[in-house]
Structures are given as C-alpha cells and as structure tokens.
C-alpha cells in the first residue's frame, strides 16, 4: 500500500494532519506499465525519425497526446513528485487533462490512422478507468474524515 497526499485536504497546521489515503497499488502498477509502454514507443519513433535537435521528442500527434496523458497520470498519483517522492492526487487537475484528451479525440476523429486511433483510444480508456478508481478512493477518504468530524483545510 502507498501513502498519497491530497493537496489542500489537511485538517490543521501540523504535518501530521495531512490526510493520507492508503491505496491498492495495482492501479499504480498498471498506470506505470502503460507509461513505460508509451515511453518505449516514443523512443522507438524518435530513433526512427531522428527526433529533434537537443534530444527533444518529435513534434507529432503521439507526442502531443502522450504529454497530456503524462500530466493526467501525475495528478492521479501514478508518477511521484521528483522533489518529494510523494504521489500527488488532484482529481480535478487529472480530469482537466483527461477532458483535453477527449476533445483531442473528438476533433481528430476520422483523421488518424487505425493504429494511431486505437493506441490513443486505449490510453484514453485506461486514464478514465484509473480516474474513476482514484476519485472513488478520494471520495471515500473524505467521507471518513467528514464522519470523524475533521474539517478540511481552507484552500490557499
């Protein structure tokens, strides 16, 4: 089980008041495996296309949606903050990136190769499933805190 910090969800001034959610790490392993797969595919395509100067990935459709998907995974707690090592769980931010990917899927419908479309849709479905699980964990944790009479910290 992992410890996840929810930004703005603490009940007091001390660090001990920060809410902690214990989450089954299966979804994290799934999300990390998907991210690793995407990274490997991006590396293959970068190597095949020569990439951009300075080691930047190529400016293509896959890089665009991979960047957005990575941000969603960060806010779903699948990728820990490199500075603190803590997972960041901010469902509202993750939803924003998932919604952006949904807009991108809608606007590119019929303009992608079958392979691009399938890969993109698979990642979008996976992100939505992970979001539902994480949002459920967060809601359950907040309900427990409400039942215990703890007050959420005001947003700064």
N, C-alpha and C positions, 0 to 999 in steps of 0.2 A: 504494500500500500504506500501511496505517496502523500506528501503534505503539499497542499495547494493554498496559496494565499489569494484571497479575493480583495482586490483594491477597493478601498473605501468601505469595507464591510466590518471594521473593528468596532468594539463596543466601548473603548476607553482610551486612556492616554498611554498605557504601558504596552510594550511589545507583546506581552502575554495575552492581551485582549484581542489580538488579531485572530479573526476566525480561521479555523483550519478545517479543511474538508479531506477526509480520507477517501481516496478514490481507487477503485479497482484499476490496476494498471494495464489491463488487457487492451482497452481502447487506446492508451498511450502507445503501446507496442504496435498496434495496427496503424496508427497515425504516423509513427516514426518509420515503419516499414514502407508506407506509401510515400513519405517524404524522401526516403532513401532511393526508392524506385524512380521518383521524379528527378532527383539529383543525378542519378546514373544516366537516365535518358537525356537529360540536358547536357551532361558531359559528353555523351556519345555524339549528340548533334553538334555540340560546339567543336569537338575534334573533327567531325566530318566536314563541317562548314568552315573550319579555320577560326571561328569565333571572331571577336572584335579585339582591336588592339588593347593592351593593358589587362588581358585576361577576363574581360567582360564577356558575359554570355551574348549570343547573337540577339539582335533586336528582332524577334519573331513572335508569332502568336503564342507558342508554347511558353516562352519566357515570360510573356505578359501574364498569362493566367497562372503560371507557376509562382510568380511573385505574389500575386493576390492570395493564392491558396496558402503560401507560406505564412503570410500575415495572419490569416484566419487560424492556422494551426498554432501560432504563437499565442493568440488570445484564447485558445481552447486549452492551453496548458500543456500541449504536446511538445513544445520546444521551450526549455527553461531559459530564463534571462541569463545571458552570459556573465553579467556582473555579479549577480547574487546566487545563481544556481537554483533559484526558486521558480516554480511554474507560475505563470500569470494566467489567471482565469478572469476574463472580462467578456462575458457572453454578448454584451451589446456591441462591442467592437468586432468580435468574431462574426456576428450576424451581419454587420455592415459589409465586411469583406465577402462573405458568402452571397449576400444580396448583389454586390457588384459583379461577382462571377455569374450570377443568374441573369443579370442584364446583358453581360457579355455573351452568354449562351444564346439568349433571345435574339440579340442583334446580329449574331453571326450564323444563325440557323440557315442551312442551305448553302453556306459559303465555305464550308470546311470539307476537307477530305474525310472519308469514312473513318480512317484511323485517327485523325485529329479529333473528330466529333466524339468518337467512342471514348477515347482517352480523357477528353475534357469532361464529358458527362459522368464517367466513372469517378473522377476526382470530386466533382460537384456533389454526387450522391453520397460519397464517403464523408465529405465535410458536413453535409446536412445531418447524416446519422450521428456523427460524433457530436455535433452541436446539440442535438436533442438529448443525448446522454448527459453531456456536461451541464446543460441548462436544468435538467432534472436533478442532478446532484446539487447544484447551487440552490435551487428552489427548496429541496429537502433540507439542506443545511440551514437556510434562512428560516424555514418553518420551525426547526428545532430551536433556533435562537429566539424566535418570537414566542414560542411556547415557554421557554425558560425565562422570559421577561427581560431579555437583554435588548438594549437599544442599539440600533445601527449607528455607526459614526456618521456625522454630517459630512457631506461631500465638500472637499476643499477646493 
